[in-house]
Amino acid sequence: MTLDEFKRLADAGDSPAEGMCALLKALWLDAQGDWDGAHRLAQESPGVDGSWVHAYLHRKEGDAGNALYWYERAGRGYCGGSLQEEWGQIARSLLGEASHGR
């Protein structure tokens, strides 16, 4: 699945694709306005990708201190771009898209 396909799926509110990883489901839930559901999935996902999604969600929540903690766990600096841009960066990374030009 490409980033554009994932965005269309999230924008349409369609159910997440069968077999979609938990972190992509978290981003899908976030796009549906279900921050709590997205946060639950991020909390259950160990590793740097789970920490990145977790950081993004706390940044979106407005909890900069908590977000910074999770960015550090993810090995990333605090994101300075828009939330929408970061959502796309995370999704692109999780989808395995190497090109940011898509």
FENJOBEL-V330153 format. One record per residue. PSI is psi in radians with two decimals (* if undefined). BURIAL is b if it has 9 or more other C-alpha atoms within 8 Angstrom, else e. Layout:
psi=PSI burial=BURIAL
psi=PSI burial=BURIAL
//
This chain:
psi=2.44 burial=e
psi=2.93 burial=e
psi=-0.75 burial=b
psi=-0.72 burial=e
psi=-0.73 burial=e
psi=-0.74 burial=b
psi=-0.76 burial=e
psi=-0.74 burial=e
psi=-0.81 burial=b
psi=-0.75 burial=b
psi=-0.61 burial=b
psi=-0.30 burial=e
psi=0.13 burial=e
psi=2.77 burial=e
psi=2.60 burial=e
psi=2.60 burial=b
psi=2.54 burial=e
psi=2.32 burial=e
psi=0.08 burial=e
psi=2.43 burial=e
psi=2.74 burial=e
psi=-0.65 burial=b
psi=-0.60 burial=b
psi=-0.66 burial=b
psi=-0.66 burial=b
psi=-0.77 burial=b
psi=-0.66 burial=b
psi=-0.81 burial=b
psi=-0.72 burial=b
psi=-0.75 burial=b
psi=-0.42 burial=b
psi=-0.04 burial=b
psi=0.20 burial=e
psi=1.30 burial=b
psi=-0.73 burial=b
psi=-0.77 burial=e
psi=-0.71 burial=b
psi=-0.75 burial=b
psi=-0.72 burial=b
psi=-0.81 burial=e
psi=-0.67 burial=b
psi=-0.72 burial=b
psi=-0.55 burial=b
psi=-0.01 burial=e
psi=1.82 burial=b
psi=2.92 burial=b
psi=3.11 burial=e
psi=-0.63 burial=b
psi=-0.75 burial=b
psi=-0.67 burial=b
psi=-0.65 burial=b
psi=-0.83 burial=b
psi=-0.73 burial=b
psi=-0.77 burial=b
psi=-0.84 burial=b
psi=-0.79 burial=b
psi=-0.71 burial=b
psi=-0.57 burial=b
psi=-0.76 burial=b
psi=-0.64 burial=e
psi=-0.40 burial=e
psi=0.18 burial=e
psi=1.41 burial=b
psi=-0.67 burial=e
psi=-0.80 burial=e
psi=-0.71 burial=b
psi=-0.79 burial=b
psi=-0.74 burial=b
psi=-0.82 burial=b
psi=-0.58 burial=b
psi=-0.73 burial=b
psi=-0.71 burial=b
psi=-0.52 burial=b
psi=-0.12 burial=b
psi=0.53 burial=e
psi=2.70 burial=e
psi=2.87 burial=e
psi=2.26 burial=e
psi=2.31 burial=e
psi=-0.15 burial=e
psi=-3.07 burial=e
psi=2.79 burial=e
psi=-0.69 burial=e
psi=-0.73 burial=e
psi=-0.76 burial=e
psi=-0.71 burial=b
psi=-0.80 burial=b
psi=-0.69 burial=b
psi=-0.77 burial=b
psi=-0.84 burial=b
psi=-0.77 burial=b
psi=-0.78 burial=b
psi=-0.79 burial=b
psi=-0.56 burial=b
psi=-0.21 burial=b
psi=0.38 burial=e
psi=2.12 burial=b
psi=-0.56 burial=e
psi=2.20 burial=e
psi=-0.03 burial=e
psi=-0.03 burial=e
psi=* burial=e
//
